[in-house]
Amino acid sequence: MYARGVPLNTLSLSALPLGQSATILTIDRTHPLRKRLFELGFIPGSPVKLIRVAPMGDPIELVVGGTHFAMRRADLEQIWVEP
């Protein structure tokens, strides 16, 4: 079953528990930074790991392909992963 173009057993990257790894499945087609995220390495099949969350909950640090990123929670909500 699919919802919004992604399998139902997936979750958004913002919902991934701290310290857990996952595999990127897709980025929402309506995301304004979709093309740029692909260029930075957020491609389907890439491993991603949540490293830490700022005290107020935003931004969130994660690692994709050996590169550390700090991103807003709103942007991570549109990236779908499989734990």
Secondary structure, 3 states (H helix, E strand, C coil): CEECCEECCCEEHHHCCCCCEEEEEEECCCCCCHHHHHHHCCCCCCEEEEEEECCCCCCEEEEECCEEEEECHHHHCCEEEEC
